[in-house]
Amino acid sequence: MKIPFLTLLGRFYAALFIAGLTGCAYVTEGSKLGPITPQANAMRPMIEHTVGDFAFTMDGGGLVTDHLAGVLINQNVLNAWLDKAYIRDHEAVAPGEFTERTDYRLTLSGSQHGESSIAMQIVSGLTLFIIPYTVTQHYDIRFTLVDAKSGMSYAAKVEEANKAYMELFLWLALPFAAHNEQTLFERIADHLYDQLYRQGAFQTTRAPVGLP
């Protein structure tokens, strides 16, 4: 299930809170994960997902809570799986509230840390964002996937990083920033799915829940 506003990390946290209220941002697409083409599955399962032990930190202060940051990551990864027809649908649930209406149960753990110079943030703010500063996001994303019927458990993890440049005159770069952020999460999604598939997930021959 897609939630339009909560995609692309809340449009990269609402363009990093409207790019510092006055500035604008350019976001790189990531530097660690190369493009891959996972093997498609015929099952296309229904997945429920939740956030477990996940930490979000940001130098200079955070814009969202640990849980919300995790929810946004799950939405972006699962939306990418849905767009590529790896799954039939997905739904977010509260921790410990998985239902019987799903084929697989997915839990996110790990961390996201925004690394930035607090001094440069202050200088940039004092100059009304004419002097830029950067925020490097470090992602440690870990998925635990459980087959709701068999109880079989699978695990996958990726590490990735990207950088946002915050500066007053970068508003023309916002479409490129959105594209790069989407590319980042498509690659993260492909690597996570590929790891899970290679362990045997999504390969069962039984009919998915809700289908004859």
N, C-alpha and C positions, 0 to 999 in steps of 0.2 A: 504494500500500500504506500503510495507516494504522498508526502506532505509537501506541497509546492514551496512554501516559504522555508522549510527546514532542509533544503537541498544545498549542495555545495557549501557545507559548513555554515548554514544560515547566510548564504551568499558571502562567505568568508567573514562571518560574524558581522553581518550587515556592513560589508566593506570596512572591516575593522572599525566599527562604530562610526560609520560615515567618515572613515579615514581621519580619525582624530578630530571629528566634528567639522573640521574645515579643510584638511588636506585630502589627498587622493593617494591611491596605492597601485603599484605594479607588483604582481606576484609571479615568481618563477614556478616552473612546473615540476620541480623535484630533481634530485641529483643522484639517487642511489639505485632505483629500480628501472630496469630496461623494459621495453614492451615485449609481451609474450602473447601467445594465442592458446589459451587452455582448450582442452578437449571438451566439447559440448556433451551434455547428458540428455537422455531421452525422458527422464523422470519429471524434470521441472517441478521440484517440490515446493510446498508451502513452508515458510520459515517464520517462527516467532523469535524475536531477539530482545535482549535486555542488556543492561550495563552492570557489570560486577565491580571488581576492585580496579577502578580507573582513576587516575589523577591528572588534573589539568592545572598548570602553573604558567604564569606570565610575568616576566620581569617588568616591574613598574606597575603591577596590578592586573588582575584578571577581569575579563568582561563577562564571563559565564562561569557557572559552577562546574565541578567535576562531572556530575551526572549529565548535565545538558551537553557538555562537550562530547561525552561518550555517545549520547543519543544522536547527535549530529553526525558523528563519524559512522555509526551504524547505518543511519539513513543514507548517507552518501555511498557506502559500500554496497548495501543491499539494493539501492536504486540502480547502481551500475550492473549488478547481477540481473536485475529485472529487465533492464534495457537490452541486455545481451541474451535474454531468454535462457539464462542459466537456471532461473527459478520461476515459479508461476506467480507468486506474490509473497509479501512479507508484512509483518505487523509487530510493532513495538509493544512490549508488555512490561509491567513493573517487576522488579526482582522477585523471584519466587512465585510468580503467578502465571507460569506456562499452562496452557490448556491442552485438551485432547484434540483440538482442531488443527494440529500442525504435524508436519512430517519430521521436521528437525527443530531443535532448540539451540539457539546460539547465544553465547555470553561473551561480551567484550571485557577485556582487562588490559592493563598496560598503562601508558601515560602519554601526555602531550605537553611539551614545554616550549614556551615562547621566549627565546633568548634575544635580549635587546639591551642597548646601553641606556640606562636611566638618565645619565647626564645628557646624552644626545636627544632623548625625548624632551627633556626640559628646554634645551637650547632650541630645538625645532618648534616647540610650542611658543616660546618667547618671540620667535621670528615669524609667527603665524604660518609655520610649516614651509617657509621658503628654503630653509636649511633642512635637508632630508635626514631621516633616520631609518634604520632597518629593523625588522623583526624576523628572526629565523625560527621557524616551527620545526621541532623535532618530534617525530611520531614513533612510538613503540606500541604497535597494535597487535594484540593477541586475541585470537578467537578460539573458544572451546565450543565444539559442535556435537550435539548428542542426538542420535537417532531416537525419535520418540517411541518407536515400536520395539526395537531390539535393545535399546540402552547402550549401543556401541558409541564410544566417544572418540573424537578426532580433535587435533589441535593444529593451529597454524599461526605463524607470526611473521611480521615484516617490520623493518625499520626504514624510515624515509625522512627527508627534510626538504623544506622549501623556504624561500626568503621573500618577504614583502618589503618593498621600498615605499616609504611614506613621505610624500612631498606635495606641495600645494598644486603644482602644475601638471600632475600626472593623471588628471581626470580622463584625458584622451586614451590612456592605457587601460582603463577599467575593463573594456571588452576582452583584451588580451589576458588580463588578470583572471577573469572568470573562466576563460578557455583553459589557461594553464592549471587552474585549480581543479577543473573537471578532468583534465588529462592526468593529473596527479592521482586522483581518487580512482579513476578507471584502471590505472596500473596497479595501485594498491589492491583493488578488488580482484583483478585478474590473478595476481600472485597468491592472494589468500585462497581464492577458489581452486587454483591449480594444486596447491599443497593439500587441500582437503580432498580433492578428487583423487589424487594419486594415492592417498591412504585408503580409498575405498568408499568415501562418502558420495552420495548422490547416484550410486550405481545399482541400487536395489531394483529388482524386477517387479516388486509389488506396486499396485496402483497407488498414486499419491492420495492423501486424505482429501475427501470431498469429491473425488472422481470415481466413476464406476470401474 
